[in-house]
Amino acid sequence: MPLHPVRPARGFPPPAGEERSEPIPKFKTLDDLPANLTGEIALVRVDLNLPMKDGSATDVTRVEAVKPTILELAGRGAKVLLLAHFGRPGGQRSSTLSTSMVIGDVGRVIGEEIMFIPEIAGPVVEQSIGILRSGDIGLLDNTRFWPGEEANDPDLAKAIAAHGTLYVNDAFSAAHRAHATTEGLAHLLPAYAGRSMEAELKALDAALGTPEQPVAAVVGGAKVSTKLAVLENLVGKVQHLIIGGGMANTFLAARGVNVGRSLCEHDLAPTVTAIMDEAERAGCTVHLPYDVVVAREFAANPASLRVCNVHEVAEDEMILDVGPTAVEALADVLKTCRTLVWNGPMGAFETEPFDAATVALARTAAALTLEGSLISVAGGGDTVAALAHAGAAEDFTYISTAGGAFLEWMEGRILPGVAALEA
């Protein structure tokens, strides 16, 4: 399922008269550039790591996300050089991983002819810049063909920077990597956040940086082990932590509940108990389901499907979704909150009817957002797909298409590509 496009955030800045406790980190945007950029060469880091099938992209969401930045810079007269990675070539050239593979899709979405440049620095790039006219766009080859990219080699960064007069980072999804084109260039040229990056940073600040309180977080997915750092960070930042998916089974088991054959990491019981203890000390309420949807087999609409109290799960049953009574109670929790951050589904949403809890809670969040009482920010591939499945994605305040970067932000980690932009 295609990811939901990044859109301008709804509800930012905060209403007049409401002050945030901390300022949003200061970074320059395209608004800080002159209106006329004729004579400027903009090196623009974008994410064009598109999913491909039979030589064409199956999802161009990432291109749509950076389109406003590219067209704005070109429209103001700059020569625009796009820097992007594609796949994992490991520092070696590969014809199947060249960014030339996506140039047709990029040009179609942008609506402009784009010149392919088979290098990222050196004479070929210099010659190509000479051919480009004011407002033209060029796409450099896969930055990861050069080992110095992932090593953040200062010499490579200098070689690339020699071709530009300014640097724009519009690839939040790659901001958790300290690479030459995501971090190194920002220290060598005047650096700016692109429109997508700008919207992302403002949305994330509104979600966990300086949010309107109370704050709720929905964290779901299969395993606690993949989101330990997220949970440990959130308990100190939110007032309500809603646990769903297979993760909820591990939390329930840690509290002594028999979860039958459910997906569960029993060995993490001490860790989960420590998280719940820390949440209690921080004044964060951890919400676990008290009724669940179970079945003896994982299949669409199984004959053994039933709803029961968490203490009534049979040894041969699996918990596959949160029950309707618990979902109704969680909806009431969201109605008391001003901010929501969401990562991960509530159940096995890909298979009906185990999508019911995710759909119901997502629609509640969307409705609250539409009426103006909730700022809702969500991210992560499964999350975006689940919200789109629920028909709720369009009405969330902001949907992030970033994967690893979004998770690292939820963990409270410093993202090198973001930190390098801060003035």
Secondary structure, 3 states (H helix, E strand, C coil): CCCCCCCCCCCCCCCCCCCCCCCCCCECEHHHCCCCCCCCEEEEECCCCCCEECCEECCCHHHHHHHHHHHHHHHCCCEEEEECCCCCCCCCCCHHHCHHHCHHHHHHHHCCCEEEECCCCCHHHHHHHHHCCCCCEEEECCHHHCHHHHCCCHHHHHHHHCCCCEEEECCHHHCCCCCHHHHHHHHCCCEEECHHHHHHHHHHHHHHHCCCCCEEEEECCCCHHHHHHHHHHHCCCCCEEEECHHHHHHHHHHCCCCCCCCCCCHHHHHHHHHHHHHHHHHCCEEECCCEEEEECCCCCCCCCCEEEEHHHCCCCCEEEEECHHHHHHHHHHHHCCCEEEEECCCCCCCCCCCCHHHHHHHHHHHHHHHCCCCEEEEECHHHHHHHHHCCCHHHCCEEECCCHHHHHHHCCCCCHHHHCCEC
